[in-house]
Amino acid sequence: MSPDLRNIPCLTLDGQHKTLGEFAGKVLLVVNTASQCGFTPQYKGLEELWQRYRGRGLMVLGFPCNQFGNQEPGDTLDIAQFCEAKFGVSFPVFRKVDVNGELAHPLFVKLKHKAPGLLGSERIKWNFTKFLVSRDGSQVKRFAPITKPAALEAAIEEMLG
């Protein structure tokens, strides 16, 4: 994984300090999530991808965000309980972050730069924007919120090799 991604600190919902270096050699699917969004049912599809491909080296990483329509208003415990009870989420979910603006989490700053959106915009437009990162971090593909997780299978297969 490239050094610019490897050392980025992240805090899990249960308070564990992690860096992306702990996922070195894995293909990462990084998603900004929300519990009260029209796209929230995508949690199910993300969990299905995680179950199907984790043995081959896929890591799904969820980052709750409240910057779009106040759709993630809950605290850490609310988010954890919602993800587990409603969708059986077992992939790593991190503490709530900003993905845009001055307080944007460094991970999303890097991902947006490596994979800009429509017309070269780096701004994330809504919840459930997805970034697929190659094992070494050299390739990043961006997918729109409307793209269902199942539609990522070909890209995941390609990056898993």
N, C-alpha and C positions, 0 to 999 in steps of 0.2 A: 504494500500500500504506500502511496506517495507520502513523503514526509509532511506535506501541507495538510493532509487529512489525518494522518496517524496520531498526532498529538492533541487533537481536539478533545477537550474535556466535556463529558456529558454526565448528567445526574439522573439515575433511574428513579422511577416512581417510589421505590422502597428506600431511596436515599443512598444507593451505592454510587461511588465515584468510578467512572469508567472513562477510557479513552477509546477511540476507534481502533487504535493499535491492537486492542484485545480481539478484534475481529479480522486481523491481518490474514490474508489468504482466502477470505470469504468474498462472495459477491454480496453487495449490500443493496437492499431496497429500502430507501429512506422516505418516509411519508409524513407530511404534516397532517395531523388528524383532528377531529372534533366530535364530540358526543351528540350534538344537537343539529347536525347538518343533514341536508338531503342526501349527501354521499356517505353518511355514517354506516349504512349497510355494507359498504366496501370492507369494513373490518372483517366480515365473514370471508370474503374473497382473499384478503391478505393472510388470514389465518390458514386458509386452504393452501395458498402458495407456500407458506412457511412449513406446513406439514408435509407437503409433496416434495419440496426441494431442499429442506435443511440438511438432510443426509448427504447431499451432493455439494453442500457449501454455501447455501443461500442464508443470509441473515436478513430478516425483516425487522426494521427499527421504526417504531412509532413515536412521533413527537407532537403531543397535543399543542394546539395553538388557539388562542382566543382573539386573534386579530381580524377575523372575518365574521361579521354579524353577531359577535358575542356568543358564538356557538360552542364554546368550551368554557363556561363560567365556573365549573366546579373546581374544588380543591383537589389535591393529590389523591386523597382517599376516595372521593367521589369518582374520579377518573378510573382508578384501579378497579373499584367495585363494578362500575358500569362496563368496562371492557371485558372483565371476566364473566360477570353474570349474563350480560346480554349477548355476547359474541364468543365466549370461551377463548378469549385471546390469551395465548401462551408465549407469543414472541415478545422480545423486550420493548417496553414502553417507558419513555423517559419523562422527566418533569416538563411542565408546560414551558414553551419557549415562544419568543417572537421570531418570525421568519423574514420580516421586512423592517425597514427603519433603522434608526441609530442603535437600537438595542437588539438587533437581529442576532441570533445565535451564530457563532463563527462557522459552524457546520453548514448552515444554510447560505451564509455569505459565500463560502467556497463553492458549494454546489451550484448556486445560481450563476456564479461567474463561469464555471466550467460548462454549464449547460443552460444558456439563456433560453428564454421562452420565445413566443411569437414576436416577430420583427426585432429580435435581439434584446428584448426587454429582460432584465434580470429579476424584476419584481415578480413575486408569487401572487397570483390573482385570487386564489381561493383555497379552501381546505382540500386535502387529499391530492395535492400535487405530489407526484412520485418521481424520485430520482433513483436510477439503477446505476450502481457503481461497480466497475470491474474489480477483480481480485487485487490488482496492483494499484487501483485508484486512478489509472491513466485515462479511462473512458468513463464518461458520465452521460447517461441518456435521461432526458426529462419527458415526463408524461403528464398530460392534463388531468384535472380532477375528474372529468367525464370518462376517462379511460378506465374501464373496469380492470381489476387485478388479473382476471383470467386472460385478458388481451395482452398481458406482458409475458406470457409463457414463452413465446418464440425468442424474445429478447433475452429472457433469463437463460433459456437453453443455450443460446449463442455464447453468453458470457460464462456460463458454467463449463462450456467446452465438451 
